Amino acid sequence: MKNITLKPRISEKAYGLSQSSNTFVFEVPTDLNRLSVALAVAAQFNVNVEKVNIANIKGKTKRSVRKGGKSVFGNRTNRKYAYVTLKTGDTISVFAAEEEKAEKAAKLQENLAKRASKAAKKEAK
């Protein structure tokens, strides 16, 4: 099997899917099918794949106007996304940075609450 590069899709929707249903989104080459995506994810991340759904996104036609008023049309590239659902208990640390930010924010809020309660106790005396 050739070396397949899987590019994780980092978006709010992908983050929500990973948190709620253990589904991760990857941008894959357009010539891959479900089986090859499942094998590549299992090999690259050492996880058990339960289900793979594929979404083909056709590139939009875009128009630009050149000097002199002439319109030129071009197409964006076609893309393919793979929605990979993992078995229960398996996970991929794609969103590790976002989770760390959430933990830091929670700790900061906790520290601020402690400081506020200490300041309130001092003023009460």
PADREN-489803 format. One record per residue (C-alpha): residue number from 0; residue in three letters; x, y, z. Coordinates in nm, 3 decimals. Example, Ala and Ser with C-alpha at 12.3 -4.5 7.8 and 13.67 -1.06 7.14 Angstrom:
+-----+---------+---------+---------+---------+
| num | residuo |      xx |      yy |      zz |
+-----+---------+---------+---------+---------+
|   0 |     ALA |   1.230 |  -0.450 |   0.780 |
|   1 |     SER |   1.367 |  -0.106 |   0.714 |
+-----+---------+---------+---------+---------+
# end
This chain:
+-----+---------+---------+---------+---------+
| num | residuo |      xx |      yy |      zz |
+-----+---------+---------+---------+---------+
|   0 |     MET |   0.000 |   0.000 |   0.000 |
|   1 |     LYS |   0.129 |   0.345 |  -0.089 |
|   2 |     ASN |   0.198 |   0.606 |   0.176 |
|   3 |     ILE |  -0.125 |   0.800 |   0.225 |
|   4 |     THR |  -0.117 |   1.138 |   0.396 |
|   5 |     LEU |  -0.421 |   1.216 |   0.604 |
|   6 |     LYS |  -0.472 |   1.582 |   0.685 |
|   7 |     PRO |  -0.697 |   1.637 |   0.988 |
|   8 |     ARG |  -0.969 |   1.897 |   0.939 |
|   9 |     ILE |  -0.953 |   2.154 |   1.220 |
|  10 |     SER |  -1.288 |   2.331 |   1.248 |
|  11 |     GLU |  -1.564 |   2.387 |   1.500 |
|  12 |     LYS |  -1.782 |   2.122 |   1.339 |
|  13 |     ALA |  -1.498 |   1.867 |   1.342 |
|  14 |     TYR |  -1.421 |   1.949 |   1.707 |
|  15 |     GLY |  -1.787 |   1.905 |   1.802 |
|  16 |     LEU |  -1.807 |   1.569 |   1.623 |
|  17 |     SER |  -1.492 |   1.445 |   1.795 |
|  18 |     GLN |  -1.631 |   1.537 |   2.137 |
|  19 |     SER |  -1.987 |   1.409 |   2.090 |
|  20 |     SER |  -1.967 |   1.100 |   1.869 |
|  21 |     ASN |  -1.595 |   1.006 |   1.853 |
|  22 |     THR |  -1.589 |   1.096 |   1.481 |
|  23 |     PHE |  -1.283 |   1.261 |   1.328 |
|  24 |     VAL |  -1.268 |   1.445 |   0.995 |
|  25 |     PHE |  -0.977 |   1.411 |   0.752 |
|  26 |     GLU |  -0.911 |   1.569 |   0.415 |
|  27 |     VAL |  -0.801 |   1.282 |   0.189 |
|  28 |     PRO |  -0.691 |   1.247 |  -0.176 |
|  29 |     THR |  -0.983 |   1.225 |  -0.417 |
|  30 |     ASP |  -0.889 |   0.880 |  -0.548 |
|  31 |     LEU |  -0.926 |   0.698 |  -0.213 |
|  32 |     ASN |  -1.222 |   0.485 |  -0.109 |
|  33 |     ARG |  -1.360 |   0.397 |   0.236 |
|  34 |     LEU |  -1.155 |   0.083 |   0.283 |
|  35 |     SER |  -0.823 |   0.248 |   0.203 |
|  36 |     VAL |  -0.906 |   0.542 |   0.433 |
|  37 |     ALA |  -0.994 |   0.304 |   0.717 |
|  38 |     LEU |  -0.668 |   0.110 |   0.672 |
|  39 |     ALA |  -0.463 |   0.431 |   0.658 |
|  40 |     VAL |  -0.621 |   0.573 |   0.976 |
|  41 |     ALA |  -0.573 |   0.244 |   1.161 |
|  42 |     ALA |  -0.209 |   0.224 |   1.054 |
|  43 |     GLN |  -0.121 |   0.588 |   1.118 |
|  44 |     PHE |  -0.291 |   0.638 |   1.456 |
|  45 |     ASN |  -0.306 |   0.279 |   1.596 |
|  46 |     VAL |  -0.684 |   0.284 |   1.650 |
|  47 |     ASN |  -0.978 |   0.061 |   1.556 |
|  48 |     VAL |  -1.204 |   0.212 |   1.290 |
|  49 |     GLU |  -1.576 |   0.139 |   1.319 |
|  50 |     LYS |  -1.721 |   0.334 |   1.025 |
|  51 |     VAL |  -1.607 |   0.567 |   0.744 |
|  52 |     ASN |  -1.829 |   0.813 |   0.556 |
|  53 |     ILE |  -1.701 |   1.004 |   0.253 |
|  54 |     ALA |  -1.808 |   1.351 |   0.134 |
|  55 |     ASN |  -1.706 |   1.474 |  -0.211 |
|  56 |     ILE |  -1.705 |   1.854 |  -0.240 |
|  57 |     LYS |  -1.704 |   1.991 |  -0.593 |
|  58 |     GLY |  -1.488 |   2.302 |  -0.640 |
|  59 |     LYS |  -1.676 |   2.628 |  -0.689 |
|  60 |     THR |  -1.652 |   2.828 |  -1.009 |
|  61 |     LYS |  -1.511 |   3.172 |  -0.932 |
|  62 |     ARG |  -1.504 |   3.483 |  -1.149 |
|  63 |     SER |  -1.245 |   3.759 |  -1.152 |
|  64 |     VAL |  -1.241 |   4.075 |  -1.361 |
|  65 |     ARG |  -0.920 |   4.181 |  -1.533 |
|  66 |     LYS |  -0.811 |   4.522 |  -1.644 |
|  67 |     GLY |  -1.029 |   4.636 |  -1.931 |
|  68 |     GLY |  -1.343 |   4.468 |  -1.790 |
|  69 |     LYS |  -1.281 |   4.118 |  -1.926 |
|  70 |     SER |  -1.416 |   3.839 |  -1.703 |
|  71 |     VAL |  -1.203 |   3.534 |  -1.639 |
|  72 |     PHE |  -1.348 |   3.218 |  -1.485 |
|  73 |     GLY |  -1.162 |   2.959 |  -1.283 |
|  74 |     ASN |  -1.243 |   2.665 |  -1.058 |
|  75 |     ARG |  -1.135 |   2.586 |  -0.706 |
|  76 |     THR |  -1.005 |   2.235 |  -0.656 |
|  77 |     ASN |  -1.232 |   1.943 |  -0.569 |
|  78 |     ARG |  -1.197 |   1.805 |  -0.217 |
|  79 |     LYS |  -1.285 |   1.484 |  -0.038 |
|  80 |     TYR |  -1.349 |   1.458 |   0.336 |
|  81 |     ALA |  -1.355 |   1.134 |   0.531 |
|  82 |     TYR |  -1.565 |   1.119 |   0.851 |
|  83 |     VAL |  -1.402 |   0.838 |   1.051 |
|  84 |     THR |  -1.587 |   0.696 |   1.352 |
|  85 |     LEU |  -1.367 |   0.510 |   1.599 |
|  86 |     LYS |  -1.462 |   0.228 |   1.833 |
|  87 |     THR |  -1.549 |   0.321 |   2.189 |
|  88 |     GLY |  -1.240 |   0.388 |   2.397 |
|  89 |     ASP |  -1.015 |   0.482 |   2.104 |
|  90 |     THR |  -0.925 |   0.845 |   2.039 |
|  91 |     ILE |  -0.692 |   1.060 |   1.831 |
|  92 |     SER |  -0.529 |   1.365 |   1.988 |
|  93 |     VAL |  -0.600 |   1.599 |   1.696 |
|  94 |     PHE |  -0.745 |   1.872 |   1.916 |
|  95 |     ALA |  -0.491 |   1.847 |   2.198 |
|  96 |     ALA |  -0.411 |   2.221 |   2.183 |
|  97 |     GLU |  -0.778 |   2.320 |   2.216 |
|  98 |     GLU |  -0.824 |   2.088 |   2.512 |
|  99 |     GLU |  -0.515 |   2.235 |   2.682 |
| 100 |     LYS |  -0.653 |   2.586 |   2.631 |
| 101 |     ALA |  -0.982 |   2.483 |   2.790 |
| 102 |     GLU |  -0.799 |   2.331 |   3.089 |
| 103 |     LYS |  -0.585 |   2.644 |   3.134 |
| 104 |     ALA |  -0.893 |   2.865 |   3.118 |
| 105 |     ALA |  -1.066 |   2.652 |   3.382 |
| 106 |     LYS |  -0.762 |   2.672 |   3.611 |
| 107 |     LEU |  -0.743 |   3.048 |   3.562 |
| 108 |     GLN |  -1.111 |   3.089 |   3.652 |
| 109 |     GLU |  -1.057 |   2.874 |   3.960 |
| 110 |     ASN |  -0.760 |   3.085 |   4.072 |
| 111 |     LEU |  -0.953 |   3.408 |   4.015 |
| 112 |     ALA |  -1.241 |   3.275 |   4.223 |
| 113 |     LYS |  -1.004 |   3.185 |   4.508 |
| 114 |     ARG |  -0.844 |   3.530 |   4.501 |
| 115 |     ALA |  -1.183 |   3.698 |   4.500 |
| 116 |     SER |  -1.300 |   3.496 |   4.799 |
| 117 |     LYS |  -0.977 |   3.579 |   4.990 |
| 118 |     ALA |  -1.021 |   3.949 |   4.912 |
| 119 |     ALA |  -1.382 |   3.935 |   5.029 |
| 120 |     LYS |  -1.278 |   3.768 |   5.356 |
| 121 |     LYS |  -1.013 |   4.037 |   5.417 |
| 122 |     GLU |  -1.263 |   4.318 |   5.358 |
| 123 |     ALA |  -1.514 |   4.151 |   5.586 |
| 124 |     LYS |  -1.266 |   4.164 |   5.877 |
+-----+---------+---------+---------+---------+
# end
